[in-house]
Amino acid sequence: MAETVLVTGGSGFIGGWCIVELLRRGYVVRTTVRSLAKEAAVRTAIGAEVDPGDRLSFHAAELTSDAGWDEAAAGCDYVLHVASPLGTQQPKVQDDLIVPARDGALRALRAAAKAGVKRVVMTSSVSASSPDDRTPDSVSDESQWTSRAEGIGRAYDQSKMLAERAAWDFAAANSGTELVTILPSLVLGPVLTPDNLGSVQVVSRLMSGKVPGVPRIGFTLVDVRDVADAHIRAMTSPEAAGERFIVAHEFRWMGEIAGTLKARLGARAAKVPTRKLPDFVLRLIALFDPELRLVVPGLGRRHSFTSAKAQRVLGWTPRPVEESIADCGASLVEKGAV
């Protein structure tokens, strides 16, 4: 009999691909969405990749409410807790991101423990493993934690760090259900829908020509399909219990991302800028663009993350980042997102 997995946040980028990969591997999948009004759209998006048959069901549950969580987890073998607030804008109050992330994680864990779930795999972020003392060309691993320091652009980092800390505290006090955390870097790859783009805005802004040039910022990239694969490997690997895993691949500057889009997509990437954007111009634009404001601290800084542990323990192998970039851009065109 097929095992049942609850994926929280099924309408999201990572959550959707976790559902696809689980269905491909024969699991029965339940997923939470904030409103069942989203069910039809999510079913359609998932159905474009894999036929779910009768193995996919939906439950309404929100990070900020207790309602629905126990029912969603009841009878499940595993939980992938992927749902979390998007951090594409700096909120006026940090708790607007922190409270839903932390309390939502605890709601998912409490429901999983009550249901006797074997293991919870929780999506954290390399934002929870980004020490303040990082230097140019430095590399972070899972042994490091983001500090509790506040500051511009730190609300998302704080939300991820505090939610993960709370989850580990819960796991330490409740030994019945195992916990694993997955810390992806900037996630690209093909989108299932044109909504909830999150990290994909890095590519969508380039594809739509919303930035007048290419700023001197860069990111360690990873493919969403590989992130989903890592979640499932962490779910079933005996050695993974009680561990954190960074899933990240290679660092690319925005200029390199733009170049890949141009080279791989041709006319579809006609609006992608190629000229370099001086730092002072980005700082000026960021005064009027809250989303760009978040990347200003990273100007000219190359900081990357190592996934050596995930590759060693989980047998995880990421695909080339150029494939992820190109597939991301192509899917944005196909889905009408740019």
Residue, then its C-alpha position, 0 to 999 in steps of 0.5 A: m500500500a502506498e505511503t501518504v505524504l502531506v505537503t503544506g503550501g501546495s500552491g507554492f513554487i517548491g510545494g508544487w514540485c514536491i507534489v509532482e515528484l511524490l506523485r511520480r514516485g507512487y506516493v499518495v499526496r495530501t496538500t494544504v492550501r489557504s483556501l480550497a478555491k485554489e484547488a482547481a488551479v493547483r490540480t491543473a498545474i500539477g496535471a500538466e506534469v503528472d496524472p495524479g489520478d485519485r492520489l491527490s487531495f486538498h485541505a484548507a489550512e493557514l499558517t496563522s490558524d489552528a483550523g484544519w491542521d490535525e485533519a490534514a495530517a491524520g493518517c499520514d506517514y510523512v509531512l513535508h512542511v514547505a509553506s512559509p511567507l514569501g520574503t520578496q518585500q521587507p515588511k514594515v514590522q518584522d513580525d509580519l513575516i516571523v510570526p506566520a513562519r514560526d507559528g506555522a511551523l509549530r502548527a505543522l509539527r504539532a499536527a504531525a506529532k499528534a498523527g504519529v507521523k514518522r518524519v517531518v521534512m521542513t523547508s528552511s533556507v540558506s537565509a537561516s545559515s548566513p552569518d554576519d561575519r561572512t566575507p567576499d568569496s566565503v562559503s557557508d555550511e549547515s554548522q552556521w546559523t544566522s544571528r538574531a540581529e535586525g536590520i534592513g532586509r533581515a526580516y526574511d532571514q529572521s523568519k527562516m532562522l527563528a522558524e527553524r530554531a523553533a522547529w528544532d526546539f519542538a523536535a527536541a521536546n517531542s521525540g516521537t516524530e523525526l525532523v529534517t530541515i532542507l535549506p535551499s539557496l536561490v531557487l530557479g527552474p520551471v514554474l508550474t503557474p505564473d503566480n507566487l513567483g518568489s525567488v523566480q523574480v530574479v529571472s522574471r525581472l530580466m525577462s520582462g525588461k523591468v531593470p534597465g541594466v544588470p546589477r552587480i549582484g549574484f546568487t548561489l542557485v539551485d533547481v526547484r526540481d532538485v530541491a523537491d528531490a532533496h526533500i524526498r531523499a531526506m524524507t526516506s534516508p535513515e541517515a538524514a534524521g535530525e540533520r540540516f541539509i543545504v541544497a545549493h549548487e553554483f554561484r552566478w552573477m546577474g550578468e551571467i544569468a542574463g547571458t545564459l538567458k540570451a544564449r539559450l532562449g534567443a528571441r524569447a529573451a529579447k528584453v533581457p538587458t546586457r549593459k551593466l548597471p552601476d551600483f549608484v543607479l541600483r541604489l537610486i532605483a531601490l529607493f522607490d522599489p522595495e523588492l530591489r531594496l532587499v538586494v542592495p546589501g549584496l552589491g559586489r559580494r560573492h557569498s556561496f553555500t556548500s551542499a557537500k553534506a547533502q551530496r554525501v549523505l543523501g546521494w543528491t546530485p544537482r543539475p547544471v545551473e544553466e539548465s535551471i536558468a534556461d528552463c525558468g525563463a522558457s516556462l515564464v514565457e510559456k505560462g504568460a508570466v512575462 
